[in-house]
Amino acid sequence: MDRAMDVIPALRDAEIQRVVCGPISYTPDLLPMVGPVRGLRNYWCAVGFGYGIIHAGGVGRYSKYF
């Protein structure tokens, strides 16, 4: 947390009470699941990324082709 505060000084004033490191979701083949959710209008799923938010920009750009 100290390292994060060095990188993002605004975190020092955020009054963070605790940090939780939970499980990371992976798909069996390590490929993410991306696409519209059946039965829910305008709702998209983008889960199971092995490296978290680092893929967000690419997935957002790619999803326009669906």
Secondary structure, DSSP 8 states (H G I E B T S, - for coil): -HHHHHH-GGGGGS-------------TTS--EEEE-TTSTT-EEEE--TTGGGGHHHHHHHGGG-
